[in-house]
Amino acid sequence: MEIREIYLNLKRDVQKVSDFYARFNLRLEGDVDYLIAVYENDVIAGVGGCAGNVIKGVAVDESFRGANLFGTLISELVSRNTACGYGNTFAFTGPCNDKYFLASGFRKLEDSSGKVSLFEKDKKGIDKYLSSLKPVPGERVAAMVVNANPMTRGHEYLVRTASEENSVVHVFVVSEDRSLFAADVRYQIVAQTCAQFDNVYVHHGAEYMVSGMTFPTYFLKDSDDINQIYTILDARIFGHYIAPHLGITHRYVGEEPLDPVTAAYNRTLQQVLPEFDVEVCVIARKKYRDEVISASRVRQYIREGRIEELEAFVPQATYDFLSSDDAAEVIAKVRQSDSRH
Amino acid sequence: MEIIKTATAGSLESSDVLVTVHKADDLEIEIDSTVMAQFGRQIKNLVEATLEQMGVSAARVVVEDKGALDFILKARLEAALFRAAESTDYSWNRGGAS
């Protein structure tokens, strides 16, 4: 038995892995950083991959089952991840594999409609995250999750509305670094802007605000609504762990007239969160001269070089950042990309 | 020895043990073993003794044992500790014949 890394730039080897996956109706995920295969007599008996610190694509051939190849694969993936400096490792899998991850010492965080389970290796991972979020007592506690790529007056308006309607507001900034504006920049701007409200607390979303960008799809059928499945997972983690810890009873979202994915996300939140006694408050978007203020509009203006015109659309902290030298790189990236994010 | 990052050693193979060491403010030991009922106490004693020998007073040690013998557990724990401390200050006689 031999464990080997599959070099992703060797098309023939990658094709062998794709063929292996096809036998299980699985697809090779596009964003894997590396793939490990276990060989028995030069034949692939099992495969597993990692994207960042998220394990994906673990599959073992039936004729080799019973030899704990799964344990071998997982040990190798977790050891490599830890050696890369990740303090924790996550895994998405179809619920039929739940028992294997549990036997490998993973903790199951949540599942989504019986289609996807999310696991973490560090059994105290989410507990450590929760202990970094200090509950603040109040009669009515609200929360919102923002990407703020970059923060606009629309976001600020949502925060202001929540701040006026609630005793305490917790704002979570998505920590995923897959957006044009870096996570730490987005967080800093939100924190600076929210400082004007004395009942608003800003937090990092960390790995517990599931982002659709890392969400795997390789084991879902074409007919499955992937966005809805990951939204349900994300909403359930929020409702199950974060809301009770902070006493959150209301989740604020901005109405979404422009982006169908976000609009569907809001609808799913409204279906899932009441189960956790959290009410969803949809707030109409702030407009500037009949135009809805959104981050994608702001990025469009940046693309067109109309940064001075942004003063009306973005809070001071965003404008200051865009006018600073540090923003040169991001502005270049925005100009070159036409991505949704 | 000061623990500065998370590190692992070992595997989940039968007769092996996967040891994970995390940075922490005090000493925390978590043990899960396929032979917990019979040897749980012995494993804990060995982990505590090894931590003391290595001069570690603050760490979170997670042991996932699949039936490893004592010397295996000690070796894996020591490897994880050295990795977590980013140290190569090996003194091969440290443990001594026991």
Interface residues (C-beta under 8 A of the other chain):
Chain A: N68 G71 T72 I74 S75 E76 V78 S79 T82 A83 G85 Y86 G87 N88 S104 G105 K121 D122 K123
Chain B: K5 T6 A7 T8 A9 G10 S11 L12 E13 S14 L18 T20 H22 E30 D32 V62 E64 K66 R83
